C-alpha cells in the first residue's frame, strides 16, 4: 500500500476495482483505466520543462492522457474557451512559461497521437489534490474571459455528487459528448464523471445530428448523450431513429419546456439539465418537463443573504456569491429568475432578457435571435429568419408586455455564438453597430 499524505491521492489505488474496466472507445480499440494511467505516466516523462500546458487536443482520450500527464508533472493545464489564433496568442502572452500541446495542430510545441502512445510500467505518482490541475476560461459572453483555477479535490467531489444524483456510479454505460473537453462542462462529464464511475467514454466529438445518431447506434451498451440546447434542438428536428439512450444531459443555457418536450418526444429519451458555471462547476439539476425548479446536489445549499445569493457546501471550498437572481423554496429547490445584469426596466416594468430571448426563438420560423437595448432605452432584436417584422411582433404580443416589444428588428445570417451556443460579446457588438449603420 502506498503511503501518502492527507492532501494527496493514490489514483491507481482509488481506482483499483475499475482498473481493468473499459475507459474509452478509441480508434485503437477499447482503452482500460489501467491503459490510461500507463499512457499518462509514459507521456509525462516527455513533456517540456515548463509551468503551463495549453491543451488543445480534440480527441477525448488523447486530451485526458495529456491532462493526467501534465498533472503528474505538477504543471497546470490551460483550457481556452476557443481555439481562435488570437485567443491562443493572448494566452501565450499572459502565460509566457507555457507550451501548446495538441493532437492536430502542426505548429504545436508538442504533438500527441495514438501511434506515439507508450505504456509505462512505473507506479502512478501521488496527485496533490489541492494543487491546481487546470485553469479554465469563461466564454466572455458577459465581458472579458476570466481565468478560473480548479483543484483535483474540487473536481472529484463535484463528480461524486453528480454521479450520486444521476445514480451513475455503478452503471456500465457509454458517455457520448458533443461538448469540447476544454469547456468546464465537457471536462467535468467526460473526464471526472467517467474516471470515478464504471462508465466508459467515446473518444469522438460528433457534430452533425446524423453523426451523433450513428455514433450512438454503433455502441452496443446504453448511452448518455451530453450536449447543449442548440445542438439538441437540431437533433430533434431530424428524421430517423434514435436508440440506446438512457438519458440526455444538457447545459450551458436553461432549456424552455417546449424545446425539452420536443427533444424528449423526438429522440425518445428523458432530458436532464445541469446548473452551474465555470466558477462553481455543476451543482444542481432538473428535468424541465417535470419541474422548472432546480434541485441542488446533496450537501449543496443556495441561500439569500442581504439581497445576495450565496452558494456553499459540497465541493464549493469557499462560499460564492452568484450573479443570478433566484426564488428559493423551503426545501432548498430554486427557480432561476435571471442574471443580475440580465434584468431590464422599461416604463417601470421589469423583464429578463433571457426570458425575452426564449420567447423570440420559440416562434416557428425563427432559427435564432436575441434582444438588445436600442436607442431611447427601448429594445431592438436580431433574428435569423425570413418572417416579416409584423408577423414576429404579432407572435411576441401574445407572450410579452408591449413595452418590451422590439422597436427595430434586424434580419441577419447568424447570431455570433461559440461552439456551445454562447454569445460572443465583441462580435455581437460589432454586428449590432453594422446593422444600425446600414439601417440609417
Secondary structure, DSSP 4 states (H G I P E B T S, - for coil): -----TTEE-HHHHTTTTTTSEEEEETTEEEEHHHHHHHHHHHHTTS-S-SEEEE---SHHHHHHHHHHHHHTT-EEEE-S---HHHHHHHHHH-TTEEEEESS-TT-SEE--GGG-----SPPPPEETTSEEEEEE---TTSS--EEEEEHHHHHHHHHHHHHHHT-TT---EEEE-S-TTSHHHHIIIIIIHHTSS-EEE-----SHHHHHHHHHT-SS-EEEEEEHHHHHHHHTS-S---SEEEEEEESSPPPHHHHHHHHHHHTS-EEEEEEETTTEEEEEE-TTT-S-BEEPTTEEEEEETTEEEEEETTEEEEEEESEEEEE-TTS-EEEEEETTTEEEETTEEEEHHHHHHHHHTSTTEEEEEEEE-GGG-EEEEEEE-S-HHHHHHHHHTTS-GGGS-SEEEE-S---B-TTS-B-HHHHHHHHHHHHHHH-
